């Protein structure tokens, strides 16, 4: 079966206790305080307390999490944008 991950991403937070995200390609790492996701919009880092992954459908890119959320931060994928990355291109 082929993947049908959307090319857009939606983030829905319900009362800082439940999070639903679409467009997730991969869960890079997770523990009860930090979850790092690779999404179609870049890397998303979630910070919180007692975080638990409820669902992750790798075919559709739908992801659900519960716990107390403190922060969400996107970072750009910057391959080759550093000085040495440009120098050794």
C-alpha positions as CSV (number, residue, x, y, z in Angstrom):
1,X,0.0,0.0,0.0
2,X,1.2,3.5,-0.7
3,X,1.3,6.3,1.8
4,X,-1.3,9.0,1.6
5,X,0.3,11.6,4.0
6,X,-1.2,15.0,3.4
7,X,1.1,17.8,2.1
8,X,-0.5,20.2,4.6
9,X,-0.5,20.0,8.4
10,X,-3.1,20.9,11.0
11,X,-2.5,21.1,14.7
12,X,-5.4,21.0,17.1
13,X,-4.9,21.4,20.8
14,X,-7.8,20.7,23.2
15,X,-7.4,22.3,26.7
16,X,-3.6,21.8,26.6
17,X,-4.3,18.1,27.4
18,X,-4.8,16.5,23.9
19,X,-3.1,17.2,20.6
20,X,-4.0,16.0,17.1
21,X,-1.7,16.6,14.2
22,X,-2.0,15.7,10.5
23,X,1.0,15.6,8.1
24,X,3.4,13.7,10.4
25,X,6.0,11.7,8.5
26,X,7.9,10.2,11.4
27,X,8.2,10.2,15.2
28,X,11.9,10.9,15.6
29,X,12.0,10.5,19.4
30,X,9.7,10.6,22.4
31,X,9.6,10.3,26.2
32,X,7.2,11.6,28.8
33,X,8.5,15.2,28.5
34,X,9.6,15.7,24.9
35,X,8.3,14.4,21.5
36,X,10.1,15.2,18.3
37,X,8.1,14.8,15.0
38,X,9.2,15.1,11.4
39,X,6.2,16.7,9.6
40,X,5.6,18.0,6.1
41,X,6.3,21.5,7.5
42,X,9.6,20.7,9.2
43,X,10.6,19.3,12.6
44,X,8.1,19.8,15.4
45,X,9.2,19.6,19.0
46,X,6.6,19.2,21.7
47,X,7.4,19.8,25.4
48,X,5.2,18.8,28.3
49,X,4.6,16.5,31.2
50,X,3.3,13.0,31.2
51,X,3.1,12.9,27.4
52,X,1.6,9.7,25.9
53,X,1.2,8.9,22.2
54,X,-2.3,7.7,21.7
55,X,-2.2,7.0,18.0
56,X,0.2,7.4,15.1
57,X,-1.0,6.2,11.6
58,X,2.1,6.1,9.4
59,X,0.0,5.7,6.3
60,X,-2.1,8.9,6.7
61,X,0.2,10.9,9.0
62,X,-2.4,11.3,11.7
63,X,-0.9,11.7,15.2
64,X,-2.6,12.0,18.6
65,X,-1.0,12.7,22.0
66,X,-2.2,13.2,25.6
67,X,-0.6,14.9,28.5
68,X,0.0,18.4,29.8
69,X,1.5,20.6,26.9
70,X,3.9,23.4,27.7
71,X,5.3,24.3,24.3
72,X,5.4,23.5,20.6
73,X,8.2,24.7,18.3
74,X,8.8,24.2,14.6
75,X,12.3,24.2,13.2
76,X,13.3,24.3,9.5
77,X,15.2,21.5,7.9
78,X,18.4,23.4,7.0
79,X,20.6,20.9,5.2
80,X,23.6,22.5,3.7
81,X,22.8,26.0,5.0
82,X,25.7,26.2,7.4
83,X,29.1,27.7,6.4
84,X,30.7,24.3,6.2
85,X,27.7,22.9,4.4
86,X,28.0,25.5,1.7
87,X,31.8,25.2,1.6
88,X,31.9,21.5,1.0
89,X,29.0,21.4,-1.4
